[in-house]
Structure formats: C-alpha cells, structure tokens
Amino acid sequence: MKNSILILVLALISVSCNSNKKEENSYSRVGKVVTDHPGKQLMEINCYTCHSLTANETNRIGPPMIAIKRRYLRNETTKEQFIASMQSWIKNPSEENAKMFGAVKRFGVMPKLNFPEETIDQISEYMFDFEIDQPEWFEDHYKKENGNQKGRRNGNGQGKKNGVVQIQSNFEDLPYSERGLKYALTTKAVLGKNLMGTIQKKGILEALAFCNEQAYPLTDSMAIVHNANIKRVTDKPRNPNNKANTEELVYINTFKNKVANNEEVEPIVKELGDNVKVYYPITTNTMCLQCHGTPNETIEKLTLTKIKSLYPMDKAIGYNVNEVRGIWSISFDK
C-alpha cells in the first residue's frame, strides 16, 4: 500500500513539473523581464529603426515588435516553430510569405536584409521567452483591431497639411533631455519612413538619391514643426555640410566610448542662458551597412559607385553594427 502511494505522489509531481514547463514556454514567461539577454540588445539595434517603440500610431515605418510577436506566437506555437518562422520571413520577405497582411498592405514588404542566422535566433529567442516593451497606445489598438470597439487611440496624432508634417504633442512640458530626444526621434521617424518607402519601392540606389535631395528639406520641416534647430552631424561626413564642429566632436567621442563599453546612453544637455542644446548618438544597424559598411562586402559595387558620384568627398563608410556614426544636435529656447 505504501509503495502504491509513493508511486502516485511521484507521478503527480512529474505531471506538475511537465505542466509548469509547458505553461512557461507556451506564450511568454509572463512577468519575466530581463535586460542582459543578447537578443534584447540585437533587437534594439537592428529592429527599432523600423519597428520603433517610441513612434506613434500614425507615423510609423512598420508594426511594433509586440505586434509581430502576437501574430507569430499562438498558444500552441513552440519556440522552434517561432524561430523558424522568423528565419523564413527575414530571409525571404515577400507578400506570398507574409503572415501580417494588414502590415504589408500599410507599410509594404520590408527590404531583404542579410542578418546572420545567429542574430535572428537570439532576437527570436528573446521575443519568445520574455515580455517585450510595447508602445503606450498598442493595447487599445490591438483590442480595437481584434473586435473590441471600446479601445482608445492614445498615440499622438500626426498628419500633413500643405506638405508640412503636423504633430500634436506636449513636448514643451517635458524635461529638456526628453524634449530634445523627442525632437530627434520624431525627425528620425519621418526620415526613416520616407527612406524605407523609397527602398521598398525603388531600391537602394534611389534611396541614395532620396538622401541627397530630401534629407535636408525633411529635417528642416521638422525643425519648423518643433520650433527648434535640428541637425545630424558626424566626424566622418558623407555630405560636408554634416561635419561636426569642435564641441560636437567631443560629444561624438563621449558617446563612442559609452557604446563601446556597453554603458547606458543618455542625452547630453547643455543650458546656455535662455537656450538649451541636447545631443544624442546616431548608431548603426544592419540596414545602415548597405550604404555605410565595408565596400564590396556590405556595400555592393553599384551602390559604392553611386555614392562616389553623389558624394565625391565621402568619408561615411567602414562602419559595423552598433557603432556611433554621428549625433543629433538639437537646440531650442527654454
């Protein structure tokens, strides 16, 4: 009798352990948040340019990463299946291979990027195993898109009027560091959205022409919107007009050291009387390397020829991922 009871107890313990393991791996480890998983940093470096955590609901280049996770990850999806789906899409992005039909219709098919398989594995593993950050507006948007009509749209509205971007915001109420960062990120979103649209429709060569002709006008339009002076400057300029001054070079080197040492990066704020200057780094990801990487490796020969024709004095090549390519230099009145 005692042996029978012991066997029953062991059996119940075994079933409980297996059940807990299945529950932990089935959707995501609810409440489990990490900051040191390699996939987290890789996702932020390589994905957030298009799948931004901070861009509002209207002015986006692509869906947020949480939306991708929820679409690809169902209750019965295993980690192996999830990673395989991510690998399949990133290696061959096409309408026929898409699962997020609404996103493809709105944003177009993402360009094919040459991510190492290991990078995709680590990002996918992080997405599967842990909770990931999401925009404030996303939960209401998700409920609305899935049949809950009570969801509110919390994203800051944004549109165009007479060709100039209109943004509803209360950035003036933010601390100076956050205010300057918001100015930089909203400008980055506008530039990125237009650049990605050009890449998707016309390819890298036309994207270079876009940067040559439209980057400055778009940046200036955002400066008007925010009533601020917004610049992108670097120590290795492609366009000579983007060359950093002596003070900006100091901040570029400061950010380079922080990024190289995996230190937390925060905006640098300088107050000068009634004026505020805010500096924030511009870092590279895999997509950047198609125009800023190594010639004949990540930069194709035709692309390099186009760069030389548009920018005879170009110095903006030779980068790897997660390197500081320059900084945002933002100034505004208090």
C-alpha positions in Angstrom: 0.0 0.0 0.0 2.8 2.4 0.9 4.6 1.7 -2.4 1.4 2.5 -4.3 1.0 5.8 -2.5 4.7 6.7 -3.2 4.3 5.9 -6.9 1.1 8.0 -7.1 2.9 11.0 -5.4 5.9 10.7 -7.8 3.5 10.6 -10.7 1.7 13.7 -9.6 5.0 15.6 -9.1 6.1 14.6 -12.6 2.8 15.7 -14.2 3.0 19.0 -12.3 6.6 19.7 -13.5 5.8 18.9 -17.1 2.7 21.1 -16.9 4.6 24.0 -15.5 7.3 23.7 -18.1 4.7 23.7 -20.9 3.0 26.7 -19.4 6.2 28.6 -19.1 7.1 28.0 -22.8 3.7 28.3 -24.4 3.2 32.1 -24.9 5.8 34.0 -23.0 7.1 34.0 -19.4 4.6 36.4 -18.0 6.1 39.0 -15.8 9.7 37.8 -16.5 11.7 40.8 -17.7 15.4 40.8 -18.5 17.9 43.4 -19.5 21.0 41.4 -20.3 19.8 38.9 -22.9 21.8 39.3 -26.1 18.7 39.2 -28.2 17.3 42.3 -26.4 20.2 44.5 -27.5 20.3 43.0 -31.0 16.5 43.7 -31.4 17.0 47.3 -30.3 20.0 47.8 -32.6 18.6 46.1 -35.7 14.8 46.3 -35.4 13.8 49.5 -33.7 14.8 51.7 -36.7 11.7 50.5 -38.5 9.7 48.8 -35.6 10.2 51.8 -33.2 9.0 51.6 -29.6 8.5 55.4 -29.5 6.9 56.2 -32.8 3.2 57.0 -32.5 0.4 55.0 -34.1 0.2 57.2 -37.2 3.8 58.0 -38.1 5.3 54.5 -38.2 7.6 52.7 -40.7 6.5 49.2 -39.5 4.5 47.5 -36.8 5.9 47.4 -33.3 7.8 44.2 -32.2 5.0 43.3 -29.8 2.5 43.1 -32.7 4.9 40.8 -34.6 5.2 38.6 -31.5 1.5 38.3 -31.0 0.9 37.5 -34.7 3.6 34.8 -34.9 3.1 33.4 -31.5 0.0 31.4 -30.8 -0.8 29.2 -27.8 0.4 26.0 -29.4 3.5 27.5 -31.1 6.8 26.0 -29.9 10.0 28.0 -29.6 11.4 26.1 -32.6 8.4 26.9 -34.7 8.5 30.6 -33.7 12.3 30.9 -34.6 11.8 29.0 -37.8 9.0 31.4 -38.9 11.2 34.4 -38.1 14.1 33.0 -40.1 11.8 32.2 -43.0 10.3 35.7 -43.2 13.6 37.7 -42.7 15.4 35.6 -45.3 12.6 35.9 -47.8 10.3 38.8 -47.2 7.5 38.8 -49.8 3.8 39.1 -50.0 3.4 35.4 -50.6 5.5 34.6 -47.4 3.7 37.2 -45.2 1.6 36.5 -42.1 0.8 40.1 -41.3 -1.2 41.0 -44.3 -2.5 44.3 -42.8 1.0 45.4 -42.0 2.2 44.6 -45.6 -0.7 46.5 -47.1 0.1 49.5 -45.0 3.9 49.6 -44.8 4.8 47.4 -47.8 7.2 44.4 -47.7 10.3 45.0 -45.7 13.6 45.0 -47.6 15.7 41.9 -47.6 18.5 42.3 -45.0 21.4 40.0 -44.6 21.2 39.2 -40.9 23.3 36.3 -39.6 21.2 33.3 -38.6 22.6 33.6 -35.1 21.3 37.1 -34.8 17.8 36.1 -35.9 17.9 33.2 -33.5 18.8 35.3 -30.5 16.2 38.0 -31.2 13.5 35.4 -31.8 14.5 33.5 -28.6 14.3 36.7 -26.6 10.9 37.6 -28.1 9.6 34.1 -27.3 10.8 33.7 -23.8 10.4 37.1 -22.3 8.0 40.1 -22.1 9.0 42.8 -24.5 8.2 46.5 -24.3 5.3 47.9 -26.2 4.1 51.4 -27.1 1.5 53.0 -24.8 -1.1 53.1 -27.5 -0.7 49.4 -28.6 -3.0 47.6 -26.2 -6.0 49.7 -27.1 -5.1 49.4 -30.8 -4.8 45.7 -30.5 -8.2 45.3 -28.8 -9.9 47.5 -31.5 -8.3 45.6 -34.3 -9.5 42.3 -32.8 -13.1 43.3 -32.3 -13.1 45.4 -29.2 -14.6 48.7 -30.3 -14.0 50.4 -26.9 -10.3 50.8 -27.4 -9.0 54.3 -27.4 -6.3 55.6 -29.7 -3.7 57.0 -27.4 -1.0 57.7 -29.9 -0.2 61.3 -30.6 -2.0 62.1 -33.9 0.1 63.1 -36.8 -0.6 64.1 -40.4 0.3 66.5 -43.1 -1.1 69.9 -44.0 0.2 71.9 -47.0 3.1 69.4 -47.3 4.4 70.1 -43.7 4.2 67.4 -41.1 1.8 68.2 -38.3 2.4 66.7 -34.8 0.2 67.0 -31.8 2.5 67.0 -28.8 3.2 68.4 -25.4 6.9 68.2 -25.7 7.4 71.6 -24.1 6.3 70.2 -20.8 9.0 67.5 -20.8 12.4 67.8 -19.1 15.0 69.2 -21.5 16.7 65.8 -22.1 13.4 64.1 -23.1 12.2 67.1 -25.1 15.4 67.1 -27.2 15.2 63.3 -27.6 11.6 63.5 -28.8 12.6 66.1 -31.4 15.3 63.8 -32.6 13.2 60.7 -32.7 10.2 62.2 -34.4 12.6 63.6 -37.1 14.2 60.2 -37.4 10.8 58.6 -37.8 9.9 61.0 -40.7 13.2 60.5 -42.4 13.1 56.7 -41.9 9.6 56.4 -43.1 10.4 58.2 -46.4 13.7 56.4 -46.8 12.2 52.9 -46.2 9.4 53.7 -48.6 12.0 54.6 -51.3 14.0 51.4 -50.6 10.9 49.2 -50.7 9.6 50.7 -54.0 12.8 51.7 -55.8 15.8 50.1 -54.2 19.0 51.2 -52.5 20.3 53.3 -55.4 17.2 55.5 -55.5 17.3 55.7 -51.7 20.8 57.3 -52.0 19.3 59.9 -54.4 16.5 60.5 -51.9 19.0 61.2 -49.1 20.9 63.5 -51.3 17.8 65.5 -52.3 15.3 65.2 -49.5 17.1 64.6 -46.1 17.7 68.3 -45.5 14.2 69.6 -46.5 12.5 67.0 -44.4 14.8 67.8 -41.4 14.1 71.5 -41.9 10.4 70.8 -42.0 10.6 69.1 -38.6 12.6 71.9 -37.2 9.8 74.3 -38.2 7.2 71.9 -36.5 9.2 71.8 -33.3 10.5 75.4 -33.4 14.0 74.1 -32.9 17.3 73.8 -34.7 17.8 70.1 -35.7 21.0 68.8 -37.2 22.7 65.5 -37.8 26.5 65.8 -37.6 29.4 63.4 -37.7 33.2 63.1 -37.6 33.0 61.1 -40.9 30.6 63.1 -43.2 29.1 61.9 -46.4 27.9 65.4 -47.1 30.4 68.1 -46.0 27.6 70.1 -44.5 27.2 67.4 -41.9 30.7 67.9 -40.5 30.7 68.2 -36.7 32.2 71.3 -35.1 34.9 71.1 -32.3 32.3 70.9 -29.5 30.2 68.3 -31.2 33.3 66.1 -31.9 33.8 65.9 -28.1 30.3 64.6 -27.6 30.7 62.1 -30.5 33.8 60.6 -28.8 31.9 60.5 -25.5 29.1 58.5 -27.0 31.5 56.3 -28.9 33.2 55.3 -25.6 29.9 54.7 -23.9 28.6 52.4 -26.7 31.9 50.6 -27.0 31.8 49.9 -23.2 28.1 48.9 -23.2 27.3 51.7 -20.9 23.8 53.3 -20.7 23.5 56.2 -23.2 21.5 59.3 -22.1 21.2 62.6 -23.9 23.8 65.3 -23.1 22.1 68.5 -22.1 23.8 72.0 -22.1 22.0 75.1 -20.9 23.2 78.4 -22.2 21.1 81.3 -20.9 17.6 81.0 -22.5 18.8 78.3 -24.9 19.2 74.5 -24.5 21.3 72.2 -26.5 20.7 68.4 -26.5 23.0 65.8 -28.1 22.1 62.1 -28.7 24.0 59.4 -30.7 23.1 58.0 -34.1 24.1 54.4 -34.1 24.3 51.9 -37.0 22.4 48.7 -37.6 22.5 46.1 -40.4 20.4 48.2 -42.7 22.8 51.1 -42.4 25.7 49.0 -43.6 24.2 48.7 -47.1 25.4 52.3 -47.6 27.8 52.8 -44.7 29.5 49.5 -44.2 32.6 47.9 -45.9 33.0 48.3 -49.7 32.4 45.1 -51.7 31.2 43.3 -48.6 28.1 45.0 -47.1 28.2 47.8 -49.7 27.6 46.5 -53.3 29.8 47.7 -56.1 26.9 49.6 -57.9 25.9 51.3 -54.6 29.5 52.4 -54.0 29.7 53.8 -57.5 26.5 55.8 -56.9 27.8 57.1 -53.5 31.0 58.3 -55.2 29.1 60.1 -57.9 26.8 61.9 -55.4 29.4 62.5 -52.7 32.9 62.7 -54.1 34.3 63.6 -50.7 32.5 60.8 -48.9 34.0 59.5 -45.6 31.0 57.7 -44.2 31.9 54.1 -44.8 33.7 51.4 -42.9 31.2 51.0 -40.1 30.0 47.9 -38.3 26.7 47.4 -36.4 26.1 49.3 -33.2 28.7 52.0 -33.8 28.3 55.7 -33.4 28.0 57.2 -36.8 27.3 60.7 -35.5 24.9 62.6 -33.3 21.7 64.5 -33.3 22.5 68.2 -32.4 19.3 69.8 -31.2 18.9 73.4 -29.8 15.7 75.2 -28.7 14.6 78.0 -26.4 13.6 77.3 -22.9 
